[in-house]
Amino acid sequence: MKESNVVFSPTSAEGEIHSDLQRVDAHVNQPEEYEEIPEITEEDLTHAVIKRPGQPDQPFVAKPTQAT
């Protein structure tokens, strides 16, 4: 999906969602939809940024994995 096709709609002050949730729930993911998204690599995560409304951007810091 091209970014120009994406529509961002903020929720209202009452918390109303502006998405067609019935349409979203009815969608069944197809195998070819997974093919269009590349796998996330460790290098991708080194460039990741956490964005929260009203807060400054924060670099993503991965927690070290623990051996079991």
N, CA, C and O atoms as CSV, one atom per row, in Angstrom:
chain,resi,resn,atom,element,x,y,z
A,1,MET,N,N,0.847,-1.175,0.000
A,1,MET,CA,C,0.000,0.000,0.000
A,1,MET,C,C,0.889,1.234,0.000
A,1,MET,O,O,1.777,1.366,0.842
A,2,LYS,N,N,0.656,2.111,-0.919
A,2,LYS,CA,C,1.433,3.336,-0.986
A,2,LYS,C,C,0.983,4.278,0.123
A,2,LYS,O,O,-0.189,4.295,0.501
A,3,GLU,N,N,1.918,5.053,0.635
A,3,GLU,CA,C,1.585,5.969,1.714
A,3,GLU,C,C,0.533,6.979,1.284
A,3,GLU,O,O,-0.228,7.464,2.122
A,4,SER,N,N,0.470,7.309,-0.007
A,4,SER,CA,C,-0.539,8.258,-0.481
A,4,SER,C,C,-1.945,7.682,-0.369
A,4,SER,O,O,-2.921,8.432,-0.382
A,5,ASN,N,N,-2.062,6.348,-0.257
A,5,ASN,CA,C,-3.366,5.712,-0.120
A,5,ASN,C,C,-3.807,5.598,1.329
A,5,ASN,O,O,-4.947,5.217,1.594
A,6,VAL,N,N,-2.928,5.919,2.273
A,6,VAL,CA,C,-3.233,5.763,3.684
A,6,VAL,C,C,-3.930,7.019,4.178
A,6,VAL,O,O,-3.481,8.138,3.927
A,7,VAL,N,N,-5.038,6.815,4.888
A,7,VAL,CA,C,-5.782,7.938,5.447
A,7,VAL,C,C,-5.708,7.836,6.960
A,7,VAL,O,O,-6.118,6.833,7.543
A,8,PHE,N,N,-5.188,8.869,7.589
A,8,PHE,CA,C,-5.113,8.898,9.033
A,8,PHE,C,C,-6.312,9.674,9.556
A,8,PHE,O,O,-6.588,10.787,9.106
A,9,SER,N,N,-7.012,9.088,10.495
A,9,SER,CA,C,-8.187,9.732,11.059
A,9,SER,C,C,-8.085,9.676,12.577
A,9,SER,O,O,-8.178,8.595,13.159
A,10,PRO,N,N,-7.898,10.815,13.224
A,10,PRO,CA,C,-7.802,10.791,14.685
A,10,PRO,C,C,-9.147,10.430,15.304
A,10,PRO,O,O,-10.203,10.669,14.719
A,11,THR,N,N,-9.087,9.862,16.476
A,11,THR,CA,C,-10.332,9.567,17.183
A,11,THR,C,C,-10.906,10.855,17.736
A,11,THR,O,O,-10.187,11.835,17.932
A,12,SER,N,N,-12.187,10.849,17.983
A,12,SER,CA,C,-12.837,12.036,18.509
A,12,SER,C,C,-12.541,12.178,19.995
A,12,SER,O,O,-11.974,11.279,20.616
A,13,ALA,N,N,-12.926,13.302,20.548
A,13,ALA,CA,C,-12.703,13.529,21.981
A,13,ALA,C,C,-13.437,12.491,22.822
A,13,ALA,O,O,-13.010,12.186,23.935
A,14,GLU,N,N,-14.532,11.947,22.306
A,14,GLU,CA,C,-15.309,10.946,23.035
A,14,GLU,C,C,-14.730,9.543,22.876
A,14,GLU,O,O,-15.245,8.593,23.467
A,15,GLY,N,N,-13.667,9.400,22.087
A,15,GLY,CA,C,-13.048,8.105,21.881
A,15,GLY,C,C,-13.678,7.304,20.757
A,15,GLY,O,O,-13.397,6.113,20.624
A,16,GLU,N,N,-14.518,7.922,19.948
A,16,GLU,CA,C,-15.156,7.237,18.820
A,16,GLU,C,C,-14.111,6.889,17.772
A,16,GLU,O,O,-13.262,7.714,17.435
A,17,ILE,N,N,-14.174,5.678,17.262
A,17,ILE,CA,C,-13.232,5.231,16.240
A,17,ILE,C,C,-13.819,5.540,14.868
A,17,ILE,O,O,-15.000,5.294,14.623
A,18,HIS,N,N,-13.004,6.073,13.988
A,18,HIS,CA,C,-13.462,6.468,12.659
A,18,HIS,C,C,-13.142,5.423,11.601
A,18,HIS,O,O,-13.064,5.752,10.417
A,19,SER,N,N,-12.954,4.179,12.003
A,19,SER,CA,C,-12.645,3.106,11.061
A,19,SER,C,C,-13.863,2.220,10.867
A,19,SER,O,O,-14.718,2.121,11.748
A,20,ASP,N,N,-13.937,1.581,9.715
A,20,ASP,CA,C,-15.002,0.619,9.443
A,20,ASP,C,C,-14.571,-0.726,10.013
A,20,ASP,O,O,-14.016,-1.562,9.300
A,21,LEU,N,N,-14.827,-0.928,11.298
A,21,LEU,CA,C,-14.334,-2.122,11.979
A,21,LEU,C,C,-14.970,-3.400,11.454
A,21,LEU,O,O,-14.329,-4.451,11.476
A,22,GLN,N,N,-16.209,-3.342,10.985
A,22,GLN,CA,C,-16.842,-4.539,10.416
A,22,GLN,C,C,-16.108,-4.982,9.161
A,22,GLN,O,O,-15.908,-6.176,8.942
A,23,ARG,N,N,-15.709,-4.026,8.341
A,23,ARG,CA,C,-14.972,-4.351,7.120
A,23,ARG,C,C,-13.590,-4.904,7.480
A,23,ARG,O,O,-13.122,-5.866,6.870
A,24,VAL,N,N,-12.953,-4.302,8.456
A,24,VAL,CA,C,-11.627,-4.766,8.878
A,24,VAL,C,C,-11.722,-6.178,9.448
A,24,VAL,O,O,-10.908,-7.039,9.113
A,25,ASP,N,N,-12.704,-6.417,10.303
A,25,ASP,CA,C,-12.878,-7.747,10.900
A,25,ASP,C,C,-13.203,-8.806,9.854
A,25,ASP,O,O,-12.808,-9.962,10.006
A,26,ALA,N,N,-13.916,-8.428,8.796
A,26,ALA,CA,C,-14.321,-9.388,7.773
A,26,ALA,C,C,-13.172,-9.766,6.834
A,26,ALA,O,O,-13.250,-10.776,6.134
A,27,HIS,N,N,-12.111,-8.962,6.817
A,27,HIS,CA,C,-11.000,-9.224,5.908
A,27,HIS,C,C,-10.231,-10.469,6.349
A,27,HIS,O,O,-9.908,-10.630,7.525
A,28,VAL,N,N,-9.949,-11.334,5.394
A,28,VAL,CA,C,-9.153,-12.529,5.654
A,28,VAL,C,C,-7.806,-12.339,4.965
A,28,VAL,O,O,-7.747,-12.145,3.751
A,29,ASN,N,N,-6.729,-12.394,5.741
A,29,ASN,CA,C,-5.395,-12.232,5.162
A,29,ASN,C,C,-5.084,-13.371,4.210
A,29,ASN,O,O,-5.326,-14.541,4.507
A,30,GLN,N,N,-4.542,-12.999,3.060
A,30,GLN,CA,C,-4.152,-13.954,2.034
A,30,GLN,C,C,-2.637,-14.123,2.062
A,30,GLN,O,O,-1.924,-13.209,2.476
A,31,PRO,N,N,-2.132,-15.280,1.626
A,31,PRO,CA,C,-0.678,-15.507,1.644
A,31,PRO,C,C,0.119,-14.427,0.909
A,31,PRO,O,O,1.209,-14.064,1.351
A,32,GLU,N,N,-0.400,-13.914,-0.193
A,32,GLU,CA,C,0.344,-12.899,-0.945
A,32,GLU,C,C,0.452,-11.582,-0.185
A,32,GLU,O,O,1.329,-10.773,-0.488
A,33,GLU,N,N,-0.417,-11.348,0.795
A,33,GLU,CA,C,-0.309,-10.134,1.593
A,33,GLU,C,C,0.918,-10.186,2.504
A,33,GLU,O,O,1.492,-9.145,2.825
A,34,TYR,N,N,1.314,-11.353,2.912
A,34,TYR,CA,C,2.510,-11.490,3.734
A,34,TYR,C,C,3.775,-11.309,2.908
A,34,TYR,O,O,4.805,-10.894,3.440
A,35,GLU,N,N,3.713,-11.612,1.626
A,35,GLU,CA,C,4.871,-11.499,0.757
A,35,GLU,C,C,5.283,-10.056,0.524
A,35,GLU,O,O,6.451,-9.785,0.245
A,36,GLU,N,N,4.340,-9.122,0.635
A,36,GLU,CA,C,4.667,-7.735,0.337
A,36,GLU,C,C,5.388,-7.042,1.485
A,36,GLU,O,O,5.876,-5.925,1.307
A,37,ILE,N,N,5.469,-7.658,2.639
A,37,ILE,CA,C,6.124,-7.057,3.794
A,37,ILE,C,C,7.440,-7.788,4.060
A,37,ILE,O,O,7.431,-8.983,4.353
A,38,PRO,N,N,8.572,-7.084,3.960
A,38,PRO,CA,C,9.846,-7.758,4.229
A,38,PRO,C,C,10.000,-8.067,5.717
A,38,PRO,O,O,9.404,-7.403,6.565
A,39,GLU,N,N,10.793,-9.067,6.014
A,39,GLU,CA,C,11.051,-9.439,7.391
A,39,GLU,C,C,11.895,-8.355,8.069
A,39,GLU,O,O,12.796,-7.789,7.449
A,40,ILE,N,N,11.608,-8.071,9.324
A,40,ILE,CA,C,12.355,-7.066,10.074
A,40,ILE,C,C,13.680,-7.671,10.519
A,40,ILE,O,O,13.729,-8.779,11.054
A,41,THR,N,N,14.748,-6.922,10.287
A,41,THR,CA,C,16.080,-7.399,10.654
A,41,THR,C,C,16.586,-6.612,11.866
A,41,THR,O,O,16.008,-5.592,12.242
A,42,GLU,N,N,17.669,-7.099,12.467
A,42,GLU,CA,C,18.297,-6.386,13.580
A,42,GLU,C,C,18.756,-4.996,13.125
A,42,GLU,O,O,18.681,-4.036,13.891
A,43,GLU,N,N,19.228,-4.890,11.885
A,43,GLU,CA,C,19.665,-3.595,11.367
A,43,GLU,C,C,18.496,-2.621,11.288
A,43,GLU,O,O,18.658,-1.437,11.581
A,44,ASP,N,N,17.302,-3.114,10.890
A,44,ASP,CA,C,16.115,-2.256,10.855
A,44,ASP,C,C,15.832,-1.679,12.240
A,44,ASP,O,O,15.488,-0.505,12.371
A,45,LEU,N,N,15.979,-2.501,13.260
A,45,LEU,CA,C,15.680,-2.054,14.615
A,45,LEU,C,C,16.669,-1.009,15.116
A,45,LEU,O,O,16.335,-0.221,16.000
A,46,THR,N,N,17.881,-0.992,14.566
A,46,THR,CA,C,18.844,0.029,14.996
A,46,THR,C,C,18.414,1.420,14.551
A,46,THR,O,O,18.877,2.420,15.101
A,47,HIS,N,N,17.525,1.490,13.554
A,47,HIS,CA,C,17.031,2.774,13.050
A,47,HIS,C,C,15.617,3.085,13.538
A,47,HIS,O,O,15.049,4.118,13.182
A,48,ALA,N,N,15.051,2.201,14.346
A,48,ALA,CA,C,13.664,2.360,14.780
A,48,ALA,C,C,13.513,3.516,15.764
A,48,ALA,O,O,14.411,3.802,16.556
A,49,VAL,N,N,12.355,4.174,15.696
A,49,VAL,CA,C,12.041,5.287,16.587
A,49,VAL,C,C,10.627,5.079,17.119
A,49,VAL,O,O,9.712,4.756,16.362
A,50,ILE,N,N,10.457,5.269,18.427
A,50,ILE,CA,C,9.135,5.182,19.041
A,50,ILE,C,C,8.522,6.570,19.015
A,50,ILE,O,O,9.115,7.531,19.504
A,51,LYS,N,N,7.328,6.667,18.438
A,51,LYS,CA,C,6.638,7.952,18.331
A,51,LYS,C,C,5.343,7.884,19.128
A,51,LYS,O,O,4.503,7.013,18.900
A,52,ARG,N,N,5.194,8.810,20.059
A,52,ARG,CA,C,3.987,8.902,20.874
A,52,ARG,C,C,3.476,10.332,20.787
A,52,ARG,O,O,4.266,11.275,20.839
A,53,PRO,N,N,2.160,10.504,20.655
A,53,PRO,CA,C,1.615,11.865,20.552
A,53,PRO,C,C,2.003,12.706,21.769
A,53,PRO,O,O,1.891,12.253,22.909
A,54,GLY,N,N,2.454,13.920,21.519
A,54,GLY,CA,C,2.770,14.852,22.585
A,54,GLY,C,C,4.079,14.584,23.300
A,54,GLY,O,O,4.391,15.258,24.282
A,55,GLN,N,N,4.856,13.611,22.830
A,55,GLN,CA,C,6.132,13.297,23.460
A,55,GLN,C,C,7.226,13.317,22.399
A,55,GLN,O,O,6.963,13.058,21.225
A,56,PRO,N,N,8.444,13.623,22.813
A,56,PRO,CA,C,9.539,13.602,21.826
A,56,PRO,C,C,9.800,12.176,21.346
A,56,PRO,O,O,9.559,11.207,22.066
A,57,ASP,N,N,10.293,12.073,20.125
A,57,ASP,CA,C,10.640,10.759,19.577
A,57,ASP,C,C,11.729,10.122,20.424
A,57,ASP,O,O,12.639,10.802,20.898
A,58,GLN,N,N,11.629,8.804,20.611
A,58,GLN,CA,C,12.618,8.066,21.392
A,58,GLN,C,C,13.213,6.968,20.532
A,58,GLN,O,O,12.474,6.268,19.839
A,59,PRO,N,N,14.532,6.796,20.557
A,59,PRO,CA,C,15.112,5.670,19.815
A,59,PRO,C,C,14.688,4.360,20.464
A,59,PRO,O,O,14.585,4.262,21.687
A,60,PHE,N,N,14.447,3.372,19.641
A,60,PHE,CA,C,14.075,2.047,20.138
A,60,PHE,C,C,15.325,1.351,20.650
A,60,PHE,O,O,16.337,1.279,19.953
A,61,VAL,N,N,15.250,0.844,21.868
A,61,VAL,CA,C,16.370,0.097,22.442
A,61,VAL,C,C,15.864,-1.295,22.741
A,61,VAL,O,O,15.008,-1.485,23.605
A,62,ALA,N,N,16.398,-2.273,22.018
A,62,ALA,CA,C,15.967,-3.663,22.203
A,62,ALA,C,C,16.482,-4.180,23.523
A,62,ALA,O,O,17.618,-3.915,23.916
A,63,LYS,N,N,15.627,-4.923,24.200
A,63,LYS,CA,C,16.038,-5.569,25.441
A,63,LYS,C,C,16.863,-6.790,25.075
A,63,LYS,O,O,16.506,-7.517,24.147
A,64,PRO,N,N,17.950,-7.030,25.779
A,64,PRO,CA,C,18.751,-8.218,25.471
A,64,PRO,C,C,17.944,-9.483,25.718
A,64,PRO,O,O,17.195,-9.574,26.691
A,65,THR,N,N,18.101,-10.451,24.833
A,65,THR,CA,C,17.376,-11.716,25.006
A,65,THR,C,C,18.048,-12.523,26.095
A,65,THR,O,O,19.270,-12.509,26.242
A,66,GLN,N,N,17.236,-13.219,26.846
A,66,GLN,CA,C,17.766,-14.023,27.934
A,66,GLN,C,C,17.829,-15.476,27.507
A,66,GLN,O,O,16.867,-16.000,26.946
A,67,ALA,N,N,18.938,-16.126,27.763
A,67,ALA,CA,C,19.077,-17.549,27.451
A,67,ALA,C,C,18.283,-18.351,28.465
A,67,ALA,O,O,18.292,-18.048,29.658
A,68,THR,N,N,17.598,-19.372,27.984
A,68,THR,CA,C,16.822,-20.197,28.913
A,68,THR,C,C,17.505,-21.506,29.155
A,68,THR,O,O,17.000,-22.335,29.911
